[in-house]
């Protein structure tokens, strides 16, 4: 009975077509792709704001770990401690 209900719901959703959210995400992805950017899902767990900042800092650290040859000297001067702060450390820093 549950499987029939889920199949009926899936069929109704398929008939409705793409939601506004799906259309917006698709358009945003098309704009970001040429820039080498992407959307990352962060689970909504009460720490999501800080987890998103943590994620972006980790991405930045990865980019700085493998700089292009002409940027190697600049990256070496401006790099911070490896890894960066955790979401809990970021939360504490924001609270200060």
Helices and strands as residue ranges (DSSP letters): H 2-16, H 20-33, H 48-65, G 69-71, H 72-78, H 87-95
